[in-house]
Amino acid sequence: MSASLKVLKSAGLLFGIQLVQRGLGIVSTLVLARLLAPEHFGIVALVTIALQFFELLVETGNQQYIVQKDTRRRSQYGLEHGHPDQIRDRRARYCLLPSPGGVV
């Protein structure tokens, strides 16, 4: 398999994954809008926006740094505490903890 075909195949796979993620995000937003009261949905939306903003700040420049480094260590990427997806999942679970006013 040639390198250009591998690149096209990988690009298509990444595009498909992003498309599925966006679709699931829209569907989950619609489901939450139906299930939650307006004030609770607003709180969930604010928390989601804040998490995405902080994730953007953390991710900025990481990919370029990884590509430019010759030698790699786990500590350079903050992986001593787990994979970034695991950390993101833990943050998401904390957002769904019950609170005195309902689900936050």
C-alpha positions as CSV (number, residue, x, y, z in Angstrom):
1,M,0.0,0.0,0.0
2,S,1.5,3.4,-1.0
3,A,2.0,6.2,1.5
4,S,-0.5,8.5,-0.2
5,L,-3.2,5.8,0.0
6,K,-2.4,5.3,3.7
7,V,-2.7,9.1,4.3
8,L,-6.0,9.2,2.5
9,K,-7.3,6.2,4.4
10,S,-6.2,7.7,7.7
11,A,-7.7,11.1,6.9
12,G,-11.0,9.4,6.0
13,L,-11.0,7.5,9.2
14,L,-10.3,10.7,11.3
15,F,-13.1,12.5,9.4
16,G,-15.5,9.7,10.1
17,I,-14.7,9.7,13.8
18,Q,-15.1,13.4,14.0
19,L,-18.5,13.2,12.2
20,V,-19.7,10.5,14.6
21,Q,-18.5,12.6,17.7
22,R,-20.3,15.7,16.4
23,G,-23.4,13.7,15.7
24,L,-23.4,12.1,19.2
25,G,-22.9,15.6,20.7
26,I,-26.0,16.9,18.9
27,V,-28.1,13.9,19.8
28,S,-27.1,14.0,23.5
29,T,-27.8,17.8,23.6
30,L,-31.3,17.1,22.2
31,V,-31.9,14.3,24.7
32,L,-30.7,16.4,27.6
33,A,-32.9,19.3,26.5
34,R,-35.9,17.1,26.6
35,L,-35.1,15.4,29.9
36,L,-33.9,18.3,32.0
37,A,-35.7,21.4,33.2
38,P,-34.5,24.6,31.5
39,E,-32.5,25.8,34.5
40,H,-30.7,22.5,34.8
41,F,-30.0,22.3,31.1
42,G,-28.5,25.7,31.3
43,I,-26.2,24.6,34.2
44,V,-25.1,21.6,32.2
45,A,-24.5,23.7,29.1
46,L,-22.3,26.2,31.2
47,V,-20.3,23.4,32.7
48,T,-19.8,21.8,29.3
49,I,-18.6,25.0,27.8
50,A,-16.2,25.6,30.6
51,L,-14.8,22.1,30.3
52,Q,-14.3,22.4,26.6
53,F,-12.6,25.8,27.0
54,F,-10.2,24.4,29.5
55,E,-9.6,21.4,27.4
56,L,-8.8,23.7,24.5
57,L,-6.3,25.6,26.6
58,V,-4.6,22.3,27.7
59,E,-4.5,20.9,24.2
60,T,-3.1,24.0,22.5
61,G,0.3,23.2,21.1
62,N,0.5,19.6,22.4
63,Q,0.3,18.0,19.0
64,Q,3.0,20.2,17.6
65,Y,5.2,19.5,20.6
66,I,4.8,15.8,20.3
67,V,5.7,15.9,16.6
68,Q,8.8,18.0,17.1
69,K,10.3,16.0,20.0
70,D,12.9,13.4,19.2
71,T,12.8,11.4,22.5
72,R,9.5,10.9,24.3
73,R,8.8,10.3,28.0
74,R,5.4,9.7,29.7
75,S,6.1,12.6,32.0
76,Q,6.4,15.1,29.1
77,Y,2.7,14.5,28.2
78,G,1.3,14.4,31.7
79,L,0.5,10.7,31.3
80,E,1.7,9.7,34.8
81,H,-1.9,10.3,35.9
82,G,-3.5,8.4,33.1
83,H,-4.4,8.7,29.5
84,P,-6.0,12.1,28.5
85,D,-9.2,10.3,27.5
86,Q,-9.4,8.7,31.0
87,I,-8.8,12.1,32.6
88,R,-11.6,13.6,30.4
89,D,-14.0,10.8,31.4
90,R,-13.3,11.4,35.1
91,R,-14.0,15.1,34.7
92,A,-17.3,14.3,32.9
93,R,-18.3,11.9,35.7
94,Y,-17.7,14.7,38.3
95,C,-20.0,17.0,36.4
96,L,-22.9,14.5,36.7
97,L,-22.6,14.1,40.5
98,P,-25.9,14.7,42.3
99,S,-26.1,18.1,44.0
100,P,-28.7,19.5,46.5
101,G,-30.6,21.2,43.7
102,G,-30.6,18.2,41.4
103,V,-28.2,16.9,38.8
104,V,-25.4,19.3,37.9
